């Protein structure tokens, strides 16, 4: 699924007049942060523990400035730098297959499916790397996926940096309008943190922390 189409993050454009509905991923469609869990599972117990020790300076900086983008970039550099795109995509697919039943909220899936039955264009807008969320989006039948984009070097290996700003807050709205037009108005939006506030503000129907069920 990768970039989901010619327009970055969009698999297919919505039809004229088609309702567009945006869902945050982590904590909204899922019960926990999927990317942290992915990194931890991929690194293994010992690798994760050692990585956290090396991340101590970045963690201390985050405690001071609360810069989520910076701490995420540090984690990507620590745990994924040098990994090939093909290996990362395979690992993400395997993780989605294993974690699906334990990760996805049943009530969120019901609303997701209801919007699909009503003919809406459903897009996931997430601060997690789009590459690691892509297998979940594919299973969901998402029409679009907008996330934080990793950068790859000439050998197609993770550099440890991001191609785009951390996809939260105003960046979510910027990415949505870049994909769907500057005058975009969402039929509905669902989120669970302050990082979703701006996205929720451009929706007619607002769902903030409305999903509670666990698998």
Secondary structure, DSSP 8 states (H G I E B T S, - for coil): -TT-SSSTTBSS---TT--EEEE--TTTTBSS-HHHHHHHHHHHHHHHHHHHHHTHHHHHHHHHH--HHHHHHHHHHHHHTT-BHHHHHHHHHHHHHHHHHHHB-HHHHHHHHHHHHTT-EEEEEEEEEHHHHHHHHHHHT-SEEEEE-EEE-TTSBEEEEESS--SSTHHHHHHHHHHH-TT--EEEEEE-SGGGHHHHTTEEEEEES------
